[in-house]
Amino acid sequence: MNRRQLLAGGAGLAMASAAQAQTRFRDLPEAASNDSPNTQVPPRPSNGPDYNPVVTLNGWSLPWRMNGNVKEFHLVAEPVERIMANGMMARLWGYNGQSTGPTIEAVEGERVRIYVTNRLPEHTSVHWHGLILPSGMDGVGGLSHPAIPPGKTFVYEFDLTKSGTFMYHPHADEMVQMAMGMMGLFIVHPRDPSFMPVDRDFAFLLAAYDIDPGTYIPRVAEMTNFNMWTWNSRIFPDIDPLVVNKGDRVRVRCGNLTMTNHPIHMHGYDFEVTCTDGGWVPESARWPEVSIDIPVGAMRAYEFDAIHEGDWAIHCHKSHHTMNAMGHDLPTFIGADKRKLTGMIRKETRGYMPMGTAGMADMGEMSMELPENTIPMMTGWGPYGPLEMGGMFSVVKVREGIAPGDYSDPGWYENPPGTEAWEWTGELPEEARNTSPDTIISPRDHVRRG
Ligand SMILES: [Cu+2]
């Protein structure tokens, strides 16, 4: 049986649960499942109020059904396999076939009913982070309601009182379940489509894992020493680009469910935070930024007008977070002459290559032999060579003439003639050098001070 058949076959087993019995609906909505790691652009809604769907990087949005005036979703918590990048698969826990789980999208003022089926080997719950709802729907296992036992289905039902950028995650055995990848985005669109409209609306969650090279399952007791820094459980070079038509108004929504902060830096633009998980930021309270620090357990959405064509890097500014697993715990050899050592090692291991004596950029180009199920620490090729990046990195691709709804990769940007850095081969101006350990007051300063 494939996963879809499994889900369909098991849909009836939870009918007896107490929460279920309280509703007057006799059948569960279909539990849609998806195991493709490609970005799936949701269609415009075919029923209910209209909105411009978000595009979840390397993810998808959960289908729903209308039951009277209630929008019904069916989340299934279950073990999943996630291709983090070509050559690297992780055995995680997630929702409906994926980690991160599918994005839930609905509209301010709607009432949602979310069936949550637990197919994990232990109990779980779902907390709706940032949403205003009745205490008993808040999803803290043991506090808001009993945790959902394995094999059971619970129902969460509440009104969406405000629009904005939210997320969901378990509030039961949280350390394990979040370290295993259980999380998803919850986007509530404004009831008034003319409020804060954008042409492109991207969303992703920051998730960190500790997966030793050669293994498949994250260490769940880790607090600080993670080695896989992901967006929606994907790592560069296989995080999809953010494809944008020149002139579009663009929103990027990002939530942090790792154990550390992430300064997300985007090149080529300045922009403003317009929304947090607390709500929309009034215009008078915004300021320009080029990096946005996203604290643990928080969300930020920023916006810009895509007027500058090009390929613009977007990444976490912590350099260890743009590296994959092999890059951690490396000794520093910069400046060390390893020629003698190399000779000795080569007697034992033919073809041994000394690395890192002039920095580590050589690791971006080399295809060293790796354990199974891991990819190089810094990798990814651009039009001019290796990018020497991994983890939390992607590219915002702004191009002229991209059709609405088209998110396919347009390839690399060709810099117009005369707009690209070039090699200088002529006479060099004199190099100014400062060899003094003392503060040197510039002449102008000196004069001003009299
Ligand atoms: Cu980071």
Boltz pocket constraint, residues with backbone or C-beta under 6 A from the ligand:
constraints:
  - pocket:
      binder: B
      contacts: [[A, 229], [A, 261], [A, 262], [A, 263], [A, 316], [A, 317], [A, 318], [A, 321], [A, 392]]
      max_distance: 6.0
